[in-house]
């Protein structure tokens, strides 16, 4: 990507932050039913979840970071070095779909990614809204549609946050960015934002070239349809991937910064995704998904003003 285009993209990110803030000041954008995947909300509580393992996360390294949030809450970020990898999936991977065209990506800058998905406690500390507040917003948005009333699928300070739109996730990032800027704790040229789709997949894979992350089996790493019992679970209760990141697959799926669109065919450097588009990228699979939808290469496009019971996000500190 040349410097002129990069600068243009950087300006567009700044404008998006402002637009998201303005949107939230007057309430989230109107929710429009464009035929979302109702299977996401099809699983209901009742099945017995497997016993949770008490998994102690690895100690943070000197290159990792901890963000101090209001009220004493903290958020750990894992340092991810730059690197080169094959993004997408090979044509013979089970469950593969056409939008996963494999191509080489070079990430030239290191970045930091949340050790876990943003939790309900972290969300409330920053946004001053609870999971119940978000559930009510989701219900209001669906007023007049079938099954408008939305349920809660796991409540507790350590559960991942869900019923969060892309716009709201961006506002969370903006607020953390303001806090850390005041403290002088942001490296020059960096900012808090959602990870790019390429950064997300690179971190998820942790060196793996197969369907799932390096560091353990899918059952060991993910809360998904066969073991989740129809609900979310506290973050970090499954083993991490090889780079110390928990719940990259399963529990809740995660917003990425990019507009959703077709992949390029050749090698790309520090991709930011399409310039525009109707949808934003969702990654990782969630508690109601089968194995095929929890693959490292699996991607989906979702309108950014929607709130789902299965969709949250993970904070990134990355080059802007």
C-alpha positions in Angstrom: 0.0 0.0 0.0 1.5 3.4 -1.0 1.9 6.2 1.5 -0.9 8.3 -0.1 -3.4 5.5 0.1 -2.3 4.7 3.7 -2.8 8.3 4.7 -6.3 8.3 3.1 -7.2 5.2 5.0 -5.9 6.7 8.2 -8.1 9.8 7.6 -11.1 7.5 7.0 -10.5 5.7 10.3 -10.4 9.1 12.1 -13.7 10.1 10.4 -15.2 6.7 11.3 -14.3 7.3 15.0 -16.1 10.7 14.9 -19.1 9.3 13.1 -19.4 6.4 15.6 -19.2 8.9 18.5 -21.9 11.1 16.9 -24.1 8.2 16.2 -23.9 7.0 19.8 -24.6 10.4 21.2 -28.0 10.3 19.5 -28.5 6.6 20.0 -27.3 3.7 17.8 -28.3 3.7 14.1 -31.6 2.2 13.3 -31.5 -1.6 13.1 -32.7 -3.0 9.8 -33.6 -6.6 9.2 -31.6 -7.7 6.2 -32.1 -11.4 6.8 -29.5 -12.1 9.5 -28.6 -15.7 10.3 -31.4 -16.7 12.7 -29.5 -19.9 13.5 -27.3 -17.8 15.7 -30.2 -17.4 18.1 -31.5 -20.9 17.7 -29.7 -22.6 20.6 -31.5 -22.4 23.9 -30.2 -23.1 27.4 -30.8 -26.4 28.9 -28.0 -28.7 27.8 -25.5 -29.5 30.5 -22.2 -27.8 29.8 -19.0 -29.7 30.4 -17.2 -28.8 33.6 -15.1 -25.8 33.3 -11.3 -26.2 33.6 -9.6 -23.6 35.7 -6.9 -22.4 33.3 -4.4 -20.0 34.7 -3.2 -17.6 32.0 0.5 -17.4 31.4 2.2 -14.5 33.2 2.4 -11.4 31.1 5.9 -10.8 29.5 7.7 -7.5 29.5 6.5 -6.8 26.0 2.9 -7.4 26.9 0.8 -4.5 28.3 -1.9 -3.9 30.9 -4.5 -1.2 30.5 -6.0 0.4 33.7 -9.7 1.0 33.2 -12.0 3.1 35.4 -13.0 1.6 38.7 -9.9 -0.6 39.1 -10.7 -2.9 36.2 -7.8 -4.0 34.0 -7.4 -5.4 30.5 -4.3 -7.4 29.4 -2.9 -7.1 25.9 -0.6 -9.7 24.3 2.3 -8.5 22.1 2.1 -10.0 18.6 5.2 -9.6 16.4 4.9 -8.8 12.7 5.1 -11.7 10.3 4.2 -13.3 7.0 1.5 -16.0 6.7 -1.0 -17.6 4.3 -4.4 -16.0 5.1 -7.5 -17.9 4.1 -7.9 -21.6 3.6 -6.7 -24.2 1.1 -9.3 -25.5 -1.3 -9.4 -28.9 0.3 -10.1 -27.7 3.9 -13.3 -29.2 5.2 -16.0 -26.5 5.6 -14.3 -24.0 3.4 -16.3 -21.5 1.5 -15.5 -19.3 -1.5 -14.7 -16.1 0.3 -11.6 -17.7 2.0 -9.3 -17.5 -1.0 -5.8 -18.2 0.3 -3.2 -15.5 -0.3 0.0 -14.3 1.3 -0.1 -11.4 3.8 2.9 -9.6 5.3 2.3 -7.7 8.6 5.2 -5.3 8.9 4.4 -3.8 12.3 4.0 -5.5 15.7 0.7 -4.9 17.6 -1.0 -5.9 20.8 -4.3 -7.8 21.1 -6.5 -8.4 24.1 -5.7 -11.7 25.9 -9.4 -12.3 26.0 -12.6 -10.9 24.6 -13.8 -7.7 26.3 -15.7 -8.8 29.3 -18.9 -7.5 30.8 -17.0 -5.9 33.7 -14.6 -4.2 31.3 -17.4 -2.9 29.1 -19.3 -1.5 32.1 -16.2 0.2 33.5 -15.6 2.0 30.2 -19.1 2.5 28.8 -21.2 2.7 32.0 -23.7 0.3 30.5 -24.5 -3.3 31.5 -25.3 -6.4 29.5 -28.9 -5.9 30.5 -28.8 -2.4 29.0 -27.4 -3.8 25.8 -30.1 -6.5 25.7 -32.8 -3.9 26.0 -31.3 -2.0 23.1 -31.2 -5.2 21.0 -34.9 -5.8 21.8 -35.9 -2.3 20.9 -34.1 -2.5 17.6 -36.0 -5.6 16.7 -39.4 -4.2 17.7 -42.1 -5.3 15.3 -40.1 -8.4 14.1 -40.6 -12.0 14.9 -38.9 -13.0 18.2 -38.1 -9.4 19.0 -37.5 -10.1 22.7 -33.8 -10.9 23.2 -32.5 -13.2 25.9 -29.4 -13.2 28.0 -26.8 -15.9 27.2 -24.5 -15.8 30.1 -24.2 -13.0 32.7 -21.3 -12.2 34.9 -18.3 -9.9 35.2 -16.0 -12.4 33.5 -18.4 -13.4 30.7 -17.7 -11.9 27.3 -19.6 -8.8 26.3 -22.2 -9.3 23.5 -25.2 -7.4 22.1 -22.5 -4.8 21.0 -22.7 -3.2 17.6 -19.5 -2.4 15.6 -20.2 1.3 16.2 -20.3 0.7 20.0 -17.1 -1.5 19.9 -15.4 1.4 18.1 -16.6 3.9 20.8 -15.1 1.6 23.5 -11.8 1.7 21.7 -12.0 5.5 21.3 -12.6 5.9 25.1 -9.7 3.6 26.0 -7.5 5.5 23.6 -8.4 8.8 25.3 -7.6 7.4 28.7 -4.2 6.0 27.7 -3.4 9.1 25.7 -3.9 11.2 28.8 -1.4 8.9 30.6 1.1 9.1 27.8 1.0 5.3 27.4 0.5 5.0 23.6 3.5 4.4 21.4 4.0 7.0 18.6 1.9 6.1 15.5 -0.3 3.6 17.4 -3.8 3.7 18.7 -6.5 1.6 20.3 -8.9 0.2 17.7 -10.4 -3.1 16.5 -7.9 -5.5 14.9 -7.8 -5.7 11.1 -9.0 -9.0 9.7 -5.5 -9.9 8.8 -4.2 -9.2 12.3 -7.0 -11.2 13.8 -6.3 -14.3 11.7 -2.6 -14.1 12.2 -3.0 -13.9 15.9 -5.6 -16.6 16.0 -3.5 -19.1 14.0 -0.4 -18.6 16.2 1.7 -20.2 13.6 -0.8 -22.9 12.5 -1.6 -23.5 8.9 -4.5 -25.8 9.6 -8.2 -25.2 10.4 -7.6 -24.2 14.0 -5.2 -22.4 16.2 -1.9 -23.9 17.3 -1.8 -24.7 21.0 -4.5 -27.3 21.5 -7.5 -29.0 20.0 -10.7 -27.1 19.3 -12.4 -28.8 22.3 -9.5 -27.6 24.5 -9.6 -24.1 23.2 -13.2 -23.2 22.4 -16.7 -23.0 23.8 -18.8 -24.0 20.8 -21.9 -26.0 20.0 -20.8 -29.4 21.2 -19.6 -28.3 24.6 -21.0 -24.8 25.5 -24.4 -25.9 26.6 -26.2 -23.1 24.7 -24.5 -20.2 26.5 -21.4 -18.1 26.8 -18.8 -18.9 29.5 -16.3 -16.8 31.5 -13.4 -15.8 29.3 -10.1 -17.6 29.8 -11.6 -20.9 31.1 -10.3 -22.8 28.0 -6.6 -23.2 27.2 -5.0 -20.4 25.2 -3.5 -20.7 21.8 0.3 -21.0 21.4 0.6 -17.2 21.7 -1.3 -16.8 25.0 -4.6 -15.7 23.5 -7.8 -17.2 24.9 -11.2 -17.7 23.2 -10.0 -16.8 19.7 -12.4 -19.5 18.5 -15.8 -19.9 20.1 -17.5 -18.2 23.1 -18.5 -15.1 21.1 -17.5 -14.2 17.6 -15.6 -10.9 17.2 -15.8 -7.7 15.3 -12.9 -6.7 13.1 -12.1 -3.2 11.7 -12.5 -4.1 8.0 -15.4 -3.7 5.7 -16.3 -7.2 4.4 -15.3 -8.0 0.8 -13.4 -10.3 -1.5 -9.7 -11.1 -0.8 -7.0 -10.0 -3.3 -5.3 -12.6 -5.3 -1.6 -11.7 -4.7 0.6 -10.9 -1.8 -0.5 -7.9 0.2 1.2 -5.8 2.9 -0.6 -4.6 6.0 -4.1 -4.9 4.4 -6.9 -2.8 5.7 -9.7 -4.4 3.7 -12.0 -2.8 1.2 -12.4 1.0 1.1 -16.1 0.7 1.7 -18.9 -1.8 2.0 -22.3 -2.6 3.5 -20.9 -5.0 6.1 -18.1 -5.3 8.7 -16.1 -8.5 9.3 -17.1 -11.0 12.0 -14.5 -13.7 13.0 -14.0 -16.6 15.3 -17.2 -18.5 15.6 -19.3 -18.6 18.8 -21.1 -20.7 21.5 -23.8 -21.9 19.1 -21.6 -22.7 16.1 -20.4 -26.1 14.9 -16.7 -26.8 14.3 -16.9 -25.8 10.6 -17.8 -22.2 11.6 -15.0 -21.9 14.2 -12.1 -22.3 11.8 -9.3 -19.8 11.8 -10.1 -18.8 8.1 -13.9 -18.6 8.6 -15.3 -15.1 8.0 -18.7 -13.4 7.8 -20.0 -10.0 6.9 -22.5 -8.3 9.3 -24.0 -4.8 9.2 -22.2 -2.6 11.7 -25.3 -1.4 13.5 -26.5 -4.8 14.6 -26.3 -6.3 18.0 -26.2 -10.1 18.4 -26.3 -12.5 21.3 -23.2 -14.2 19.9 -21.0 -11.2 18.8 -18.5 -9.3 20.9 -15.0 -7.9 20.3 -11.4 -7.8 21.3 -9.3 -4.7 21.8 -6.2 -4.0 19.7 -3.4 -1.5 20.0 -2.0 -1.2 16.5 -0.3 1.1 14.0 -2.7 3.7 12.7 
